[in-house]
Amino acid sequence: MKRFFGLLILFPLCLPTLRSTARARRDGRLAAALVQIAKTTPGMEAGRSLWNKLDKQTADPKVFTVEGHKYEFHHMTVTNLDDSRYGLALVWVKIPAREYDLAVVDVRRDADIGQTFESIARPDKDIVLMNGGYFLRKDSIDYAPMGLLIADGVPTSKIWPWNSGGVLFVQSENSPIRIVPIKDFQNTTKPFQALQSKPLLVEHSQMGIRTEDHQLANRTTVAICSDGTVLLAGVFADGGATSLYEFAALLKSGKLDKSPIEYALNMDGGPGAHIFIPALHLHFGSNTTNYVPNVIRLRGTRR
């Protein structure tokens, strides 16, 4: 009887421990379930599905040198003639942290895109050039860039009150690229180079696009990885390459670099999407006449 009453006295004292143990087990099962859900979300499946279509034999990077630094260029294509995505190309340039300078070039030129990029490029100094943000038609004959644009410390276009997207910028010359959501950007910091665009394809290491609209277009992006690596990437195909959802899923898949992408800002797409690598004499995108509001240029830094 005394033993029985002793157990009755001890049982309430044990309840917190028992509850904590049960809660820990439940939380552990919940965490495992969330991990499994993350692995099987439609977005991740979309990224893996497109990646699996790309020919791995075209995956070997080309290494090129600018200002004494080595950079990697990757180019993968869908080569299966029976695949509806035949001819789609995924390209990206991998740029190690602090081995570049960012410049935003205010172009505002309506001409052949390829020729425009070549006229801007400095082959001995430039790693890669890519199209920038959006533009609008001011009147029947003139266009203007949309969103904040700061080139070499000089603002040439005001910030737009978009509720989405972000700003790509550097605080000073030789400082690392940053991408911040537009709601967090403080223009009072007076960046040295800045460009506003939308949407954020990857935000806080999560997909920024949550719905699939199936609207295919050529697309480009600047992405920043957790270790500071910068990726300039694009998808190109006749008739349009990917939707925003599919492009975001591809970036989030972890296939482009071993370091996870934390932020990726989408640039103007469609006929304006263009990437030029001067050292390799390679163009990707349309070479038709099109208005180019601005260009993102990454230059090699001297050792």
Secondary structure as GFF3:
##gff-version 3
##sequence-region A 1 303
A	DSSP	alpha_helix	2	39	.	.	.	ID=ss1
A	DSSP	alpha_helix	42	53	.	.	.	ID=ss2
A	DSSP	three_ten_helix	56	58	.	.	.	ID=ss3
A	DSSP	beta_strand	62	66	.	.	.	ID=ss4
A	DSSP	beta_strand	69	77	.	.	.	ID=ss5
A	DSSP	beta_strand	89	95	.	.	.	ID=ss6
A	DSSP	beta_strand	101	112	.	.	.	ID=ss7
A	DSSP	alpha_helix	113	120	.	.	.	ID=ss8
A	DSSP	beta_strand	126	131	.	.	.	ID=ss9
A	DSSP	beta_strand	135	137	.	.	.	ID=ss10
A	DSSP	beta_strand	143	145	.	.	.	ID=ss11
A	DSSP	beta_strand	149	151	.	.	.	ID=ss12
A	DSSP	beta_strand	154	157	.	.	.	ID=ss13
A	DSSP	beta_strand	166	170	.	.	.	ID=ss14
A	DSSP	beta_strand	178	181	.	.	.	ID=ss15
A	DSSP	three_ten_helix	182	184	.	.	.	ID=ss16
A	DSSP	three_ten_helix	187	189	.	.	.	ID=ss17
A	DSSP	beta_strand	193	197	.	.	.	ID=ss18
A	DSSP	beta_strand	200	203	.	.	.	ID=ss19
A	DSSP	beta_strand	206	207	.	.	.	ID=ss20
A	DSSP	beta_strand	219	225	.	.	.	ID=ss21
A	DSSP	beta_strand	230	236	.	.	.	ID=ss22
A	DSSP	alpha_helix	244	252	.	.	.	ID=ss23
A	DSSP	beta_strand	261	266	.	.	.	ID=ss24
A	DSSP	three_ten_helix	270	272	.	.	.	ID=ss25
A	DSSP	beta_strand	274	277	.	.	.	ID=ss26
A	DSSP	three_ten_helix	278	280	.	.	.	ID=ss27
A	DSSP	beta_strand	282	285	.	.	.	ID=ss28
A	DSSP	beta_strand	289	299	.	.	.	ID=ss29
###
